[in-house]
Amino acid sequence: MTASPDLTFRTQLVVPEQRQLYDYWRECCARRIMPSRDDISPMDFPKLLPFVSLVDVEANASRFKVRLAGTRLRDVYDREITGRYLDELDFGEKIDYWRSAYRRVAMNGRPAQGVVRGPKRNKDHLVQFWLRLPLSPDDKRVTMILCYDAFVPAAKATANGLDLDDIIYAHG
C-alpha cells in the first residue's frame, strides 16, 4: 500500500508548527485542491503569526510581493519586508532558488517545503525550514502563497544530527 501524496508531504515537515499550518491548510481545502485567501483566518493560528507571511503572485508568476510578514521575520531580514518584492530582499546567490520555489508553487498549485542554510546574506548561522502553501480563488490560478518559516541556529541543527551540506538547497 502506497502512502498518499499528502501524507508523504506531511511526513517531510520537520518543524511541528509547519505540520500544524499544513493540517490547517488541508482542512480549509474542503473538497477543493487548495483554499482561497478568504478561507484562511489568522485567528485560527495566532501563535504561528510571527513567522507567517502572505505573498502575492503577480501575472504568470513573474514576480512575488510580500503582502504581509510576521514580526519575527523583520528580525531575520534586518528590515520590514512587508510590501517588498522577493527580488528586493538580500538573498545573494540564493535568489534563483527562491524564485524557483515560489514559481513552482504558483504554477502547479501544490505545497512545497525545504530547508536552506542562511536565509539571506550574512545569516549563515541560521537554518531555515520553510513551507509554502498555495491559495486560489477558483482552484485554477494561484494568486497568493501562505508561508511559514522557522529558523534554527546552525549549531543546534548540527547538534541534532542534520548534515548541513546535504540540506543547503533541499526542496519538498
ABEGO torsion letter per residue (X at the ends): XBBBAAAAAAAABABAAAAAAAAAAAAAAEABABBBAAABBAAABAAAAAABBBBBBBBGGABBBBABBBAAAAAAAGBBABGBBAAABBAEAAAAAAAAAAAAAAAAGBBBBBBBBGABBGAAABBBBBBBBBBBAAGABBABBBBBBBBBBAAAAAAAGBBAAAAAABBX
